[in-house]
């Protein structure tokens, strides 16, 4: 089983930055497919960014050019650098992972990620 623990959330003003971290541990800790999802108040969970292997990345249109996903395989940590934050980015952010042998089609569909963290809250004020 893979354990995922997010950190780095907080409250910032619009235009500010935060960096989220997701520490992975357990069997094959750093899965091939890793992603960030978020769920805002009264909204459904949505995909934010995904990284396949070391360099293949996918971003939601709403965060392109502002967020960057990366991973440190040596430290088993997934990151999400968030710049130019907007009030609409306010949400609980979740780290998710799927093993390399699983089928994870292109896109940001949460159904294909079996491992999840507990989330870290990000609040952006106007």
C-alpha positions as CSV (number, residue, x, y, z in Angstrom):
1,X,0.0,0.0,0.0
2,X,1.2,3.5,-0.8
3,X,0.7,6.3,1.8
4,X,0.5,9.9,0.7
5,X,0.8,12.9,3.0
6,X,0.2,16.4,1.7
7,X,1.6,19.6,3.3
8,X,2.2,23.2,2.4
9,X,-1.3,24.5,2.2
10,X,-2.3,27.8,3.8
11,X,-4.0,31.2,3.4
12,X,-2.6,33.7,0.9
13,X,-3.8,36.8,-0.9
14,X,-4.5,36.8,-4.6
15,X,-1.3,36.9,-6.6
16,X,0.6,35.1,-4.0
17,X,2.4,31.7,-4.2
18,X,2.4,28.4,-2.4
19,X,4.2,25.2,-2.8
20,X,2.5,22.0,-1.9
21,X,4.3,18.8,-1.1
22,X,3.2,15.2,-1.1
23,X,5.4,12.7,0.8
24,X,5.0,9.2,-0.5
25,X,5.9,6.0,1.5
26,X,5.1,2.3,1.4
27,X,5.3,-0.2,-1.4
28,X,6.8,1.3,-4.6
29,X,6.3,4.7,-3.0
30,X,6.8,6.9,-6.0
31,X,4.3,5.6,-8.4
32,X,4.7,6.2,-12.1
33,X,1.6,8.3,-12.4
34,X,1.1,11.0,-9.8
35,X,-1.3,13.9,-9.8
36,X,-2.9,16.7,-7.9
37,X,-6.6,17.1,-7.6
38,X,-8.7,19.7,-5.8
39,X,-12.2,20.2,-4.5
40,X,-13.5,23.7,-3.8
41,X,-16.5,24.5,-1.6
42,X,-19.7,23.3,-3.2
43,X,-17.7,21.9,-6.2
44,X,-16.9,18.5,-7.5
45,X,-13.3,17.2,-7.4
46,X,-11.3,18.3,-10.4
47,X,-7.9,17.4,-11.8
48,X,-5.2,20.1,-11.5
49,X,-2.0,18.5,-12.8
50,X,-0.4,15.2,-13.5
51,X,3.1,13.9,-14.1
52,X,3.9,10.6,-15.8
53,X,7.4,9.3,-15.1
54,X,9.8,12.2,-14.7
55,X,8.8,14.7,-17.3
56,X,5.5,14.1,-19.0
57,X,3.0,16.7,-17.5
58,X,-0.6,17.5,-18.0
59,X,-2.4,20.6,-16.6
60,X,-5.9,21.7,-16.4
61,X,-6.6,24.8,-18.5
62,X,-7.4,26.8,-15.5
63,X,-3.9,26.5,-14.0
64,X,-1.7,26.4,-17.1
65,X,1.1,28.9,-16.9
66,X,0.6,29.4,-13.2
67,X,1.1,25.9,-11.6
68,X,4.0,23.5,-12.0
69,X,4.1,19.9,-11.0
70,X,7.4,18.1,-10.3
71,X,8.7,15.2,-8.4
72,X,11.8,14.2,-6.5
73,X,12.2,10.5,-6.8
74,X,15.2,10.3,-4.5
75,X,13.2,11.9,-1.7
76,X,9.8,10.4,-2.7
77,X,8.1,13.8,-2.8
78,X,5.7,15.2,-5.3
79,X,5.4,19.0,-5.6
80,X,2.9,21.5,-6.9
81,X,4.3,25.1,-7.3
82,X,1.4,27.5,-7.4
83,X,2.0,31.1,-8.5
84,X,-0.4,33.9,-9.3
85,X,-3.0,32.4,-7.1
86,X,-6.6,33.4,-7.6
87,X,-9.6,33.2,-5.2
88,X,-11.1,30.5,-7.4
89,X,-8.0,28.3,-6.6
90,X,-9.4,28.0,-3.0
91,X,-9.9,24.3,-2.4
92,X,-8.7,21.2,-0.6
93,X,-5.8,19.9,-2.6
94,X,-5.2,16.1,-2.8
95,X,-2.2,14.1,-4.0
96,X,-3.0,10.9,-5.9
97,X,-1.0,8.1,-7.3
98,X,-1.3,5.1,-9.7
99,X,1.3,2.4,-10.3
100,X,3.0,2.1,-13.6
101,X,1.4,-1.2,-14.5
102,X,-2.1,0.2,-14.3
103,X,-3.9,1.7,-17.3
104,X,-4.2,5.5,-16.8
105,X,-5.5,7.1,-20.0
106,X,-4.6,10.7,-20.9
107,X,-6.3,13.4,-18.9
108,X,-7.1,14.1,-15.3
109,X,-9.7,11.5,-14.4
110,X,-9.6,10.7,-10.7
111,X,-11.1,7.3,-11.2
112,X,-7.8,5.9,-12.5
113,X,-5.9,6.9,-9.3
114,X,-6.3,4.3,-6.5
115,X,-4.1,6.0,-3.9
116,X,-5.0,9.3,-2.2
117,X,-3.8,11.5,0.6
118,X,-5.9,13.3,3.1
119,X,-5.6,16.7,1.5
120,X,-4.2,20.1,2.4
121,X,-6.3,23.3,2.4
122,X,-5.5,26.3,0.2
123,X,-7.4,29.5,0.8
124,X,-6.9,32.5,-1.5
125,X,-8.4,35.9,-0.5
126,X,-9.1,38.7,-2.9
